[in-house]
Each structure stands twice: as C-alpha cells, then as structure tokens.
C-alpha cells in the first residue's frame, strides 16, 4: 500500500508557522533584554522644613494635601523627607537655609521673613483675591519672579483664608469706635505692626510664644497678629475677654523651593509639584475653614465674648489694616509694591 505524501500547501503552512514562532520568540527575548537593560527612573527625594512644628494641624494638612498628592501623581518617583520644624532650623534662618540648598530643598515659611532674600513678597498678606485668581491674573508669576531674585521658586500659598479674615483681634478691653484704639497697647508680630499703628494703638513687639503670658500678665491689652486657630492651640482663650469681628488680611505663609533644585527637576516632575500645590492650596484652605469653626466653639466654651464692631468701625478697621500695611510696603520696597498692589487687588 502506497504512503500518502503530504500536500505542498500543508508544507508551506508548516514553514510559515515555524517562522512566525521564531520571530515571536526573538521579539519576546529582545523585549525582555531591553526591559532588563533600561534603567529604572530614580526616586527623587526632596527634603523640607517648616517654621511650624510637625505636630501642628497645618502641617498635618500639608502632608495629607501636597505631599500625598505629589507622591500619587508622580507614581512614586517623588519622595519627601521632613527635616524638622523650628526646633531644627530657626524661623529667621529658614530663608537662607532654603536659598543655599543642601539640607533643605523647600520650606513652609512666613512671607515677611522671606523678604530678607526676596524683597517685597511680604505683600502676599494683602491679597484681596482668591488663590485661583492669583494664578490667573499674573500675581503668582510675579511673586515667583521676585522669589527667583533670591534663588527661590515660589510654589504657592499655604493655609489661605477664603474669607480674607486670617487675623483676628483679641482683647481684654472692649472697643467700639476708632478713638478707643488710642488707649490700647496691642501686642504684635512684624506682620501686623503697621496696621496696629494705623489704628492708633501702641504696638508691643511679641513672638508667637509670648502671647499667653503677655495677656495673662496684662502687659498688653490685646494681640493683633494671631489667627484664631493659633490662639486656641496655645490656650490663649483662657486669658482673653473679647474677640473682635471682622477679621482682616490674608495668610502670609507660603511654600518656597531652592531655585537650582527646581530647575534640575524633570519637566514632568515640575508639573507634578505644581499640580500637587494647586490641590494643596484648596485642601489646606478647606481645612482652614473647618478648623476655624472648631476654634470659634472653643473660644465660646471659654466664655470669651465674640462681637461685631459697628459697621462703620468695622469698615475702618479693615480698610486701615490694608492702607497702613500697603504704605509700609511701599516705603520699604517702592520698586515692586505698586505692581504687587495692582495684581493682589485684582488687576493685571
């Protein structure tokens, strides 16, 4: 019986299948080798510090807002190491430490202190527009330009007050009209000294840690440079009789990065940081609002009288706060303040 020969068609198919199998095997091997040879993107670790202690609520908000979002958006390519608060680097040394790089790549800091290396940026406290509008109308870009002169990159705001009532006036003597302020000694940090003088009160220089003792010992009649959250976190409601409304001004806290560090970051990681900062500005702003509600309750629980000034006096208080502080900025930084005033007042 004759054996049946395979047809030529089947033979050709076998050859083609064999070739395809070989091609796939070679391609798979090449891909595997390429993946082994391609270097994995290195993790970029950024060191940061703050003028606030790590346990402070605003620091917790920054970690949950900016840090967590930057790690997420970068898919782990960015990592962050907190180097410490004021116990590690003193507030007044933080601008130089950030400017020089090395130990600190970026920091959360007070704008007034940054003026030692970036003149004029303390005007951020006088903004009357939203954080979003600052990024749209050129205010953010101009602040970055000013920070660049001090070898810093302006990342954005921290703990902004959406109601533009960042500071409150805490007193142990009640006031109802402008003339009443001339009888007061009001403790203040640098940020609120000009407005305190504008109100006609006698300013007394105080550090944040001095507020409680000064109020308790009656060395001052009140304090003009504290937020509500900081007031209750220090327990100062226990030595306070009155909290005055309305509040005034915007947060002077912002985030700055060493300019060389910023410039060396890959463009996609720069965009990640920018996006994370925009997210953080909203997140910390929402947290600020929530904390303020809780703080008001603590003040009420301490039997502090919270009261609104008469409308005319309230308007005078706020308008004078802005006018006096702008005049102070103009006197010190005449070259940049007019532009800042226009932008932060909502112009272009």
ABEGO torsion letter per residue (X at the ends): XBBBBBBAAAAAAAAAAAAAAAAAAAAAAAAAAAAAABBBBBBBBBBBBBABBAABAAAAAAAABAAAAAAAAAGGABBBBBAEBAAABBAAAAAAAAAAEGABABBBBBAAAAAAABBGAAAAAABABBAAAAAAAGAAAAAAAAAAAAGBBBAEBBGBBAAGBABBBBBABBBABAAAAAABBBBBBAAAAAAAAAAGBBBBBBBAAAAAAAAAAGABAEBAABBAAAAAAAGAAAABABBBOBBBEBBABBBBBBAAAAAABBAAAAAAAAAAAAAAAAAAAAAAAAAAAAAAAAAAAAGBBBBBBBAAAAAAAAAAAAAAAAAAAAAABAAAAAAAAAAAAGBX
